[in-house]
């Protein structure tokens, strides 16, 4: 189909009562599987290059990979920078062909977060692409603790930055390997009552699937970021491929065996959010 912006896929999701999967990539094998799964589900997909991915592969290379997949896909594909921490990093992503930037100023004081995010939004919008920001702080399993999003601060952040999507902290945690948690729906309802900006859940792997489905249908949450869950599927498939033939050494042959299991896992993620292109 074509490469599209974050706003291009989230605004229809907001109106249509579904959510789009923001899928955290680490390399060619998973991003290719993600697009194949989106095509099988006839759903838009957001390919995300986070800090770990960028440490392994330079942004200009990732931009070309994302754009190649998008230009040959039958569904809309967003090329998204996940957790950009500096103006320079966001500018490089823009120059590399990304169609969406996520500036993460969530560790900074509110006014600084607003000021810096607004500048990135302005840069993105001038280039005709989208920008996501984060208010509150989404912590990490076995790492930094979360700071929940204050609804009053969220509306101020949305109004003063003009972000196209707003990541919130409502009980979600990055890198959570189980789904025993759950989101604070009362806080979500309070936030969405004050703003019309599409909301984003980072750390979506830790959210029970039934709650993802319910919130995708009934709330302003239009994007769930999923990484850990799919990395676990990839890791299990890779381990099985390696151990099934200890004499096999060609990595292309080995990595091919991860494709179908990752596609299947990704299809389940996408289907649960009710997204259709």
KOLMAR-219987 format. One line per 3 residues: number of its first residue (from 1); their letters; for each residue x, y negated, z negated of C-alpha. Coordinates in pm, 1 decimal, m for minus. Layout:
<rs>
NUM) A) X:Y:Z; ... $
</rs>
This chain:
<rs>
1) XXX) 0.0:0.0:0.0; 205.6:m293.4:m125.2; 404.6:m444.0:m402.8 $
4) XXX) 175.8:m649.5:m627.3; 199.8:m865.8:m938.5; 92.3:m780.4:m1289.9 $
7) XXX) m201.2:m1022.3:m1265.1; m311.3:m848.3:m945.1; m372.9:m523.1:m1134.3 $
10) XXX) m466.9:m647.1:m1482.2; m741.3:m891.0:m1386.7; m943.6:m617.2:m1209.4 $
13) XXX) m879.4:m390.2:m1510.4; m1014.1:m657.2:m1745.2; m1331.1:m691.2:m1538.9 $
16) XXX) m1365.1:m320.1:m1466.0; m1319.7:m182.8:m1819.8; m1012.2:28.5:m1768.9 $
19) XXX) m638.9:m2.1:m1833.9; m330.1:37.4:m1617.1; m31.8:247.9:m1722.0 $
22) XXX) 297.1:63.8:m1769.6; 541.8:349.9:m1721.5; 893.5:312.3:m1858.5 $
25) XXX) 1147.9:437.0:m1606.4; 1501.3:564.3:m1655.9; 1591.4:673.4:m1305.3 $
28) XXX) 1486.4:776.9:m957.9; 1339.7:1110.9:m1062.6; 1085.9:971.0:m1306.3 $
31) XXX) 986.8:659.5:m1109.5; 927.2:874.0:m800.3; 712.0:1112.9:m1004.3 $
34) XXX) 516.6:823.0:m1153.7; 421.3:689.2:m811.5; 326.1:1038.3:m691.4 $
37) XXX) 100.1:1074.9:m996.1; m59.2:735.2:m937.0; m129.3:829.8:m576.5 $
40) XXX) m285.1:1158.1:m686.7; m511.0:966.6:m927.4; m574.2:683.0:m678.2 $
43) XXX) m468.9:433.3:m943.4; m243.2:129.9:m961.6; 79.9:176.4:m1154.4 $
46) XXX) 336.6:m48.1:m1323.5; 698.1:65.1:m1295.6; 894.4:m77.7:m1587.8 $
49) XXX) 1268.4:m131.9:m1621.8; 1347.5:m161.1:m1991.1; 1681.6:m227.4:m2163.4 $
52) XXX) 1789.7:138.1:m2156.0; 1717.5:166.4:m1786.6; 1900.9:m157.7:m1710.7 $
55) XXX) 2205.0:m43.9:m1908.4; 2226.4:257.4:m1677.7; 2136.0:96.7:m1343.1 $
58) XXX) 2181.6:m270.1:m1243.8; 1870.6:m481.3:m1188.2; 1942.6:m546.9:m818.6 $
61) XXX) 1950.8:m171.0:m757.3; 1633.0:m113.6:m960.9; 1456.9:m385.9:m766.6 $
64) XXX) 1533.5:m213.3:m438.0; 1421.4:123.7:m574.2; 1092.8:m16.3:m705.4 $
67) XXX) 1025.7:m206.3:m384.0; 1100.2:97.7:m166.7; 854.4:309.0:m364.1 $
70) XXX) 590.6:35.4:m358.5; 619.7:m29.0:13.6; 569.1:340.2:87.1 $
73) XXX) 294.2:403.7:m168.3; m77.8:434.5:m100.2; m164.8:250.8:m425.1 $
76) XXX) m65.9:m87.2:m574.5; 271.2:m82.5:m753.0; 406.1:m351.3:m987.8 $
79) XXX) 782.9:m393.5:m1032.1; 804.9:m505.7:m1394.8; 1094.3:m617.8:m1615.6 $
82) XXX) 1023.2:m480.1:m1963.7; 1170.5:m663.0:m2265.0; 1372.3:m930.1:m2091.2 $
85) XXX) 1562.6:m1111.0:m2366.4; 1729.5:m1398.8:m2183.8; 1651.9:m1651.4:m1912.9 $
88) XXX) 1942.9:m1513.2:m1712.5; 1806.8:m1158.4:m1726.1; 1461.0:m1276.9:m1617.8 $
91) XXX) 1609.5:m1483.9:m1336.2; 1812.7:m1186.8:m1213.9; 1500.0:m967.7:m1211.9 $
94) XXX) 1312.4:m1233.2:m1015.5; 1598.5:m1260.5:m767.0; 1608.5:m879.7:m741.6 $
97) XXX) 1250.6:m861.2:m617.3; 1058.7:m785.9:m935.9; 696.9:m902.7:m931.0 $
100) XXX) 649.4:m927.3:m1306.7; 864.6:m1039.6:m1598.4; 815.0:m959.5:m1964.5 $
103) XXX) 997.7:m1209.6:m2180.8; 1040.1:m1081.9:m2536.3; 1080.6:m1361.8:m2787.7 $
106) XXX) 896.3:m1169.3:m3056.7; 1188.2:m1165.9:m3300.9; 1205.6:m1546.6:m3294.8 $
109) XXX) 1003.6:m1808.5:m3486.8; 662.4:m1878.0:m3335.0; 740.2:m2219.8:m3189.2 $
112) XXX) 1064.4:m2097.5:m3033.4; 888.3:m1792.2:m2890.4; 620.1:m2017.2:m2739.0 $
115) XXX) 869.6:m2263.9:m2592.7; 1095.3:m2000.5:m2438.5; 810.7:m1783.5:m2310.0 $
118) XXX) 641.9:m2086.9:m2152.7; 962.4:m2164.6:m1963.2; 978.6:m1810.3:m1825.7 $
121) XXX) 609.2:m1825.8:m1731.9; 672.4:m2148.4:m1542.4; 966.6:m1992.7:m1359.3 $
124) XXX) 764.3:m1683.3:m1273.3; 456.9:m1870.5:m1155.9; 664.2:m2101.6:m935.7 $
127) XXX) 793.7:m1787.0:m764.4; 442.1:m1644.0:m730.1; 488.8:m1360.2:m979.4 $
130) XXX) 350.5:m1275.4:m1324.8; 476.1:m1298.1:m1681.9; 396.1:m1104.2:m1998.7 $
133) XXX) 486.6:m1227.3:m2347.2; 475.5:m1078.0:m2696.7; 331.3:m1228.0:m3013.4 $
136) XXX) 384.6:m1049.3:m3342.4; 656.1:m783.9:m3338.0; 620.7:m419.4:m3236.7 $
139) XXX) 872.2:m221.7:m3437.8; 1054.4:102.5:m3371.3; 1011.4:450.6:m3516.7 $
142) XXX) 1299.4:505.0:m3760.8; 1408.1:144.7:m3696.6; 1282.9:m211.6:m3735.0 $
145) XXX) 945.9:m254.8:m3901.8; 655.4:m415.3:m3718.3; 504.0:m754.9:m3796.6 $
148) XXX) 135.2:m755.3:m3711.8; m5.5:m1013.7:m3471.6; m192.2:m1298.8:m3638.0 $
151) XXX) m506.4:m1373.1:m3430.4; m472.8:m1750.4:m3475.5; m111.1:m1738.5:m3360.6 $
154) XXX) m211.3:m1519.7:m3067.4; m459.0:m1773.8:m2932.3; m205.6:m2053.4:m2974.4 $
157) XXX) 57.2:m1845.1:m2795.8; m178.4:m1762.5:m2508.4; m290.8:m2122.1:m2460.3 $
160) XXX) 51.6:m2283.1:m2482.3; 245.4:m2030.2:m2273.3; m16.0:m1943.3:m2007.8 $
163) XXX) 105.5:m1583.8:m1998.4; m68.7:m1341.6:m1763.6; m64.8:m1068.4:m2028.5 $
166) XXX) m0.5:m1067.0:m2401.6; 162.5:m781.9:m2591.5; 32.5:m752.1:m2947.1 $
169) XXX) 133.4:m569.1:m3264.0; m166.7:m384.8:m3407.7; m20.9:m65.8:m3556.9 $
172) XXX) 169.6:42.3:m3246.6; 535.5:143.9:m3271.8; 802.1:198.7:m3005.6 $
175) XXX) 960.2:544.1:m2960.0; 700.1:731.6:m3163.9; 705.3:1099.9:m3071.8 $
178) XXX) 370.8:1203.4:m3215.8; 19.0:1066.4:m3183.9; m65.7:1068.1:m3552.1 $
181) XXX) m86.3:691.6:m3574.7; m367.0:473.6:m3456.9; m432.1:112.0:m3375.2 $
184) XXX) m597.1:m146.8:m3598.7; m916.3:m199.9:m3403.4; m1043.4:m475.7:m3631.6 $
187) XXX) m731.7:m681.4:m3555.9; m770.2:m610.4:m3183.7; m1132.1:m732.0:m3193.1 $
190) XXX) m1030.1:m1045.6:m3379.6; m763.5:m1126.0:m3119.6; m980.7:m1058.8:m2816.8 $
193) XXX) m1260.1:m1272.4:m2959.9; m1031.0:m1575.1:m2937.8; m865.8:m1529.3:m2597.0 $
196) XXX) m940.9:m1390.7:m2252.6; m580.5:m1295.2:m2173.3; m535.0:m924.2:m2089.3 $
199) XXX) m378.8:m749.6:m2389.0; m89.8:m502.1:m2382.0; 1.6:m217.2:m2614.0 $
202) XXX) 371.9:m133.9:m2630.2; 459.2:201.7:m2784.1; 151.3:361.0:m2632.4 $
205) XXX) 291.2:713.3:m2666.7; 214.4:699.9:m3037.7; m153.4:615.4:m2984.1 $
208) XXX) m399.2:907.4:m2984.6; m528.7:971.4:m2632.9; m893.0:940.8:m2738.0 $
211) XXX) m824.7:593.8:m2879.8; m641.4:489.9:m2563.2; m942.7:593.3:m2357.6 $
214) XXX) m1190.2:420.1:m2587.6; m998.4:92.9:m2599.5; m935.4:95.2:m2225.0 $
217) XXX) m1311.4:110.8:m2173.7; m1428.7:m122.9:m2446.5; m1159.0:m381.7:m2520.1 $
220) XXX) m936.6:m641.3:m2353.8; m641.2:m400.6:m2367.8; m559.9:m362.8:m1999.1 $
223) XXX) m210.7:m212.4:m2015.1; m65.7:69.1:m2222.8; 312.1:111.1:m2206.3 $
226) XXX) 406.5:479.1:m2202.6; 767.7:589.8:m2221.5; 853.1:840.1:m2493.7 $
229) XXX) 572.2:1079.6:m2403.6; 692.2:1107.8:m2044.6; 1059.4:1121.2:m2137.2 $
232) XXX) 974.2:1419.9:m2356.0; 800.5:1587.4:m2059.9; 1103.1:1518.6:m1840.1 $
235) XXX) 1343.5:1647.7:m2106.1; 1147.5:1970.5:m2154.2; 1135.3:2032.4:m1779.0 $
238) XXX) 1505.6:1958.4:m1739.3; 1599.0:2187.9:m2027.0; 1396.3:2470.2:m1875.0 $
241) XXX) 1550.6:2409.7:m1531.9; 1905.1:2418.4:m1669.1; 1850.2:2722.4:m1887.9 $
244) XXX) 1665.0:2922.1:m1623.0; 1984.6:2972.4:m1421.5; 2309.7:2908.8:m1600.7 $
247) XXX) 2505.6:2953.4:m1277.2; 2322.7:2667.9:m1103.2; 2529.2:2349.7:m1104.7 $
250) XXX) 2389.5:2129.5:m827.7; 2212.6:1845.6:m1004.9; 1980.9:1766.7:m712.5 $
253) XXX) 1853.7:2123.6:m721.8; 1812.4:2109.3:m1099.5; 1641.3:1770.3:m1102.9 $
256) XXX) 1389.7:1876.6:m837.9; 1243.5:2112.3:m1095.0; 1144.8:1819.1:m1316.0 $
259) XXX) 920.1:1659.5:m1053.2; 600.4:1861.5:m1079.4; 589.4:1873.7:m1462.3 $
262) XXX) 644.2:1496.8:m1487.1; 379.0:1431.6:m1222.6; 132.6:1646.1:m1417.1 $
265) XXX) 207.7:1470.5:m1747.4; 179.6:1129.3:m1582.0; m152.1:1215.7:m1420.0 $
268) XXX) m293.2:1292.8:m1764.1; m173.8:954.8:m1893.2; m326.1:764.9:m1601.9 $
271) XXX) m653.8:957.0:m1602.8; m709.2:885.2:m1971.4; m703.4:511.2:m1901.7 $
274) XXX) m972.4:528.3:m1634.0; m773.3:329.5:m1378.1; m858.3:345.1:m1009.8 $
277) X) m699.3:145.2:m727.2 $
</rs>
